[in-house]
Amino acid sequence: MFQLLFHAVNLSLCFESILSFNARTTFFPKRNSYHLDRPTQSYSHSSSHLITIEPESIMPESSILSDVNATEERLISLMMNSAQPQEGTLGREDGTNVASYGDVRDLFSTNDVSKNVMATEECPQDGSLKELTTPMHLNFNTPAEFRDAVRAGKFRGPTNGVCPGFMQCNLVVLEEGPAAFDFLLFCQRNKKACPLIEVCDVGSPFADAVAAGSDLRTDIPKYCIYRNGKLESEVEDVTPYWPEKSVAFLIGCSFSYDGALTEAGIRLRSVEQNKNVPMYKTDIPCRPSGNLHGNVVVSMKPIKALHVAKEVEITSKFPQAHGGPLCVGCPEAIGILDLNKPDWGDRVDVLPGEVPVFHACGVTPQQVLMESGVPFAITHSPGHMFVTDLPSETII
C-alpha cells in the first residue's frame, strides 16, 4: 500500500508524487476531454488528507496504453456518481477504503470502476458514516446541454454551481382542481418563499416559455412523489407518475444568483465542499390559502461578516429568486436550534469570522404540501433544480 501526503494548495506536489507510480502521462485521463469545475479549497496537513492507494487498484500500464478513451468515460462516470466532501473517505459498499479524499479523485484510476464507489462523511451526531451524493460538475455550454445530460441519465446530483448566470427553478406538480387553485393563490400570498416563474397549461409537461425543448418529466436530476402528505419515493423520471390533468408550477430558486455572488468574491461553501445546500424548517408561518398551510423553509449560506452587506445588496436584486435574506445570524430567532442538523441537504462548515445567512427556500411548498396532506404531488428533490434558459436577472 502506498501513501502520499497531499496538500491542495500545491497541486504540483500531488502530480509529482502520483507520477512516481508510473512515468507515463497516459496514466491520467486527457484533461482537454473533460473539464471539472473544481473550486479552490484550503486543506491543512492532517491524517484526514493522507491518500491511501491500494497497489491492485492502479491500472496496469498496458491497459492504460490500450484503452485510454474507455478509461476516460469510466472515470467521468465514477466522478459524476460520487461526491467530493472536504473530508471523507472514498470506499466501496463492502466497507473497504480505496482512498481518503484530498480533492484528488481525478489523479488516479482503478481497474474496476464498475463497482459502486461512494463518498462518506462522519456524521457529527452519532459518528456514523453517511453517503454524500453531489457529483463533480462538468462544464456545460448551455442550459439545454445540461438538460440533455440530465435526460440521458448523465447527471443526477444537486444543481448548485451548475450553469451560473441562468435561472434555476423548483417544481411543483398538482392535479387540476382545488389543490392547484389553492397553490396558485398560496404563491401569490407568499412571494418571498414562492416566487412564481411559470405555470404550464393543464396536462402539459413542457415549459417552452422558459426552456425551449424541455420536458419537466425528465429534465430534473431527481424528483419526489408525495401521496396524502407523505413522501412515497424519490425517482429520476416521473413520466409514469405524471397526471393526465396536471398543473405544473415553476418557482424561483436562490441558486440563480450564485454566479453573481461568486463574481463579487463571495465564496459559496456548499459549492466548495461539493455538497447540497443545508435547508431548515423555521417557525415563520406562511399566509394560508384554502387548505394549504405551514411554515417557511430556509436555505443557509455561511458568509464572511465583512461580506454580509454585499451579499444582501446582491441578492436583493433577485426577487424572482427569493431576494434578500430573511435572517442574518441568530438561527434561534427563526426556530433553528442546531445548524449541524439540516432538515434537507448537507451540513456545511461555518468558519470563524462567518455568520449564517438564511434565505427563503423553494422547499417551502414541499413542507406545506406535507403539513396540509395534499392527496398527490410531484416536486423536485431538494437541491435538484430545473435549469431554464432565462438569464438569472430576468424579472418575471
Secondary structure, DSSP 4 states (H G I P E B T S, - for coil): -EEEE--TT-HHHHHHHHHTT---GGGS--TTT--EE-------SSGGGEEEE-GGGSPPHHHHHH-HHHHHHHHHHHHHTS---SS-EEEETTS-EEEE-SS-GGG---S-TTS-EEEEEE-TTTS-EEEE-PPPEEP-SSHHHHHHHHHTTS--S--TTSSTTEEEEEEEEEETTHHHHHHHHHHHH-TTT--EEEEPPTT----TTTSTT--TTTSSS-EEEEETTEEEEEES--GGG--TTEEEEEEE-GGGGHHHHHHTT---HHHHTT-PPPEEEEEEEPPPBTTB--EEEEEEEEEEGGGHHHHHHHHTT-GGGT-S-SEES-GGGGT---TTS-SBS------TTEEEEEEE-TTHHHHHHHHHT-SEEEEEPTT-PEEEEEETT---
